[in-house]
Amino acid sequence: MLKRSVIVAGVLAIGFVLGFGTLAFTQDKKPAVPATRAGLYRIHAATKSLEDAERHLQRSEHHFGGHRVKALELVKQAEGELKQAVEYAMANPPTPTKPPSTTAPAATPTPATPPPPAKP
């Protein structure tokens, strides 16, 4: 019974060490796509998908009544649009948004108004 508890504790300890080591290792790694470009990774994924679609369409043996050629033209047009989107994102970085303040703003004192002059 004691031997089983020691084994379980050892496995848990090794798991924690490996888990925290992995977490620390991944924190130092820089992403392939700049993190400041929100959604840019999706543009790269779409580009990859379009490249795959183009390859499949080019290898297709059937012409599908001219629709395959039209689809190839549209895929190439979409690839060009995505390339322009990436260039735009690189040239125009997003403006950082400032999180709202959690503290209340300092109250400004209102100027005191002098009392009206007394009437005789």
C-alpha positions in Angstrom: 0.0 0.0 0.0 2.8 2.4 0.9 4.7 1.5 -2.3 1.6 2.3 -4.4 1.3 5.7 -2.7 4.9 6.5 -3.3 4.6 5.6 -7.0 1.5 7.8 -7.4 3.2 10.7 -5.6 6.2 10.3 -7.8 4.2 10.2 -11.0 2.3 13.3 -9.9 5.5 15.1 -9.1 7.0 14.3 -12.5 3.8 15.5 -14.1 3.9 18.8 -12.3 7.6 19.3 -13.2 7.0 18.5 -16.9 3.8 20.6 -17.0 5.4 23.7 -15.5 8.5 23.2 -17.6 6.5 23.0 -20.8 4.5 26.1 -19.8 7.6 28.0 -19.2 9.2 26.8 -22.4 6.2 27.9 -24.5 6.0 31.3 -22.9 9.5 32.2 -24.3 8.6 31.1 -27.8 7.7 33.8 -30.3 4.7 33.2 -32.5 5.2 32.7 -36.2 2.7 35.4 -37.0 2.9 38.7 -35.1 0.5 38.7 -32.2 -0.3 42.4 -32.7 -2.0 41.5 -36.0 -5.4 40.3 -34.8 -6.8 37.6 -37.0 -3.7 37.5 -39.3 -3.2 33.8 -38.6 -6.7 33.1 -40.1 -5.6 34.9 -43.3 -2.6 32.6 -43.5 -4.8 29.6 -43.0 -7.2 30.7 -45.7 -4.2 31.2 -48.1 -3.1 27.6 -47.4 -6.6 26.3 -48.0 -6.8 28.2 -51.3 -3.4 26.8 -52.4 -4.7 23.3 -51.7 -7.9 24.0 -53.6 -5.9 25.3 -56.6 -3.7 22.2 -56.6 -6.8 19.9 -56.5 -8.5 21.8 -59.3 -5.4 21.7 -61.5 -5.0 18.0 -61.1 -8.7 17.3 -61.8 -9.2 15.3 -65.0 -12.8 16.5 -65.8 -13.5 20.0 -67.1 -17.0 20.3 -65.6 -18.3 22.4 -68.5 -15.8 25.2 -68.0 -16.6 25.6 -64.3 -13.2 24.2 -63.2 -11.4 26.9 -65.2 -13.6 29.6 -63.7 -13.0 28.2 -60.2 -9.2 28.3 -60.8 -9.5 32.0 -61.9 -11.5 32.8 -58.8 -9.1 31.0 -56.5 -6.2 32.9 -57.9 -8.1 36.1 -57.5 -8.9 35.2 -53.9 -5.2 34.5 -53.3 -4.3 37.9 -54.6 -6.9 39.6 -52.3 -5.5 37.7 -49.3 -1.9 38.8 -50.2 -3.1 42.4 -50.3 -4.8 41.9 -47.0 -1.6 40.7 -45.4 0.4 43.6 -46.9 -2.3 46.1 -45.6 -2.1 44.6 -42.1 1.7 44.8 -42.0 1.6 48.4 -43.2 -1.2 49.5 -40.9 -0.7 48.1 -37.4 -3.8 48.1 -35.2 -4.1 50.9 -32.7 -3.8 49.5 -29.2 -7.0 50.0 -27.2 -6.6 51.3 -23.7 -8.6 49.2 -21.1 -11.1 51.3 -19.1 -9.8 52.5 -15.8 -11.1 50.7 -12.7 -10.6 53.7 -10.4 -13.1 56.5 -10.3 -11.9 59.8 -11.7 -10.9 62.4 -9.2 -13.8 64.8 -8.4 -13.1 68.3 -9.4 -14.4 70.9 -6.9 -17.0 73.2 -8.3 -16.2 76.8 -8.0 -18.1 78.6 -5.2 -20.5 81.2 -6.3 -20.5 84.4 -4.3 -23.8 85.1 -2.5 -26.0 87.7 -4.2 -25.5 91.3 -2.9 -27.9 92.2 0.0 -30.6 94.7 -0.9 -31.0 97.8 1.3 
